Amino acid sequence: MAKAEGGKEPINEQAVANMYASMRSELNQIYSKITELEMEVSEHTLVINAIQPLDQSRRCYRMIGGVLVERTIKEVLPAVQRNKDGLEEVVARLNEALEKKKREITEFEAKYKIRIRKADAEVKDESGRKEGSAQGVLVGPAGGSA
């Protein structure tokens, strides 16, 4: 990769394609992590909304490091709220990293004049067939109901 940044055009087409694929892979990993953490944030929100109106001295069970521990709502609620806030902070940082990576990919595409042909073909084929155009779109969990 040092050759690409040091010289004008010293790397070959395959190296550019590999770097581009690597960058796209990193982008997809960031997207996946953001989605995963947003799901955890929504789970935390559900738990908070479920236990907040209850009596603070009521028993509550919390999973800590794979062990189910009995606590009171008074003890658990602040911890769940802190975890949720921390997750939201991480999601915000990942969103910043995502934007930075998108800019980096856009600059890379402009520098090496990269165009995605698949996107053009899908736009033309979209009117003809609907099933093929959904390729690469995340619909739901893999183990969903039949």
Contacts in CASP RR format, 6 or more apart in sequence:
PFRMAT RR
TARGET T0000
AUTHOR 0000-0000-0000
METHOD contacts of the structure
MODEL  1
MAKAEGGKEPINEQAVANMYASMRSELNQIYSKITELEMEVSEHTLVINA
IQPLDQSRRCYRMIGGVLVERTIKEVLPAVQRNKDGLEEVVARLNEALEK
KKREITEFEAKYKIRIRKADAEVKDESGRKEGSAQGVLVGPAGGSA
1 19 0 8 1.000
3 10 0 8 1.000
3 11 0 8 1.000
4 10 0 8 1.000
4 11 0 8 1.000
4 15 0 8 1.000
4 16 0 8 1.000
4 19 0 8 1.000
16 112 0 8 1.000
16 114 0 8 1.000
19 108 0 8 1.000
20 105 0 8 1.000
20 108 0 8 1.000
20 109 0 8 1.000
20 112 0 8 1.000
20 114 0 8 1.000
23 101 0 8 1.000
23 104 0 8 1.000
23 105 0 8 1.000
23 108 0 8 1.000
24 105 0 8 1.000
26 101 0 8 1.000
27 98 0 8 1.000
27 101 0 8 1.000
27 102 0 8 1.000
27 105 0 8 1.000
30 94 0 8 1.000
30 97 0 8 1.000
30 98 0 8 1.000
30 101 0 8 1.000
31 98 0 8 1.000
33 94 0 8 1.000
34 91 0 8 1.000
34 94 0 8 1.000
34 95 0 8 1.000
34 98 0 8 1.000
35 138 0 8 1.000
37 87 0 8 1.000
37 90 0 8 1.000
37 91 0 8 1.000
37 94 0 8 1.000
38 91 0 8 1.000
40 87 0 8 1.000
41 84 0 8 1.000
41 87 0 8 1.000
41 88 0 8 1.000
41 91 0 8 1.000
44 80 0 8 1.000
44 81 0 8 1.000
44 83 0 8 1.000
44 84 0 8 1.000
44 87 0 8 1.000
45 84 0 8 1.000
47 80 0 8 1.000
48 77 0 8 1.000
48 80 0 8 1.000
48 81 0 8 1.000
48 84 0 8 1.000
51 60 0 8 1.000
51 73 0 8 1.000
51 76 0 8 1.000
51 77 0 8 1.000
51 80 0 8 1.000
52 77 0 8 1.000
54 73 0 8 1.000
55 73 0 8 1.000
56 72 0 8 1.000
56 73 0 8 1.000
56 74 0 8 1.000
56 77 0 8 1.000
57 72 0 8 1.000
57 73 0 8 1.000
57 74 0 8 1.000
58 72 0 8 1.000
58 73 0 8 1.000
59 70 0 8 1.000
59 71 0 8 1.000
59 72 0 8 1.000
60 70 0 8 1.000
60 71 0 8 1.000
60 72 0 8 1.000
60 73 0 8 1.000
60 75 0 8 1.000
60 76 0 8 1.000
61 68 0 8 1.000
61 69 0 8 1.000
61 70 0 8 1.000
61 71 0 8 1.000
62 68 0 8 1.000
62 69 0 8 1.000
62 71 0 8 1.000
62 76 0 8 1.000
62 79 0 8 1.000
62 80 0 8 1.000
63 69 0 8 1.000
108 114 0 8 1.000
109 115 0 8 1.000
122 133 0 8 1.000
125 132 0 8 1.000
125 133 0 8 1.000
126 133 0 8 1.000
END
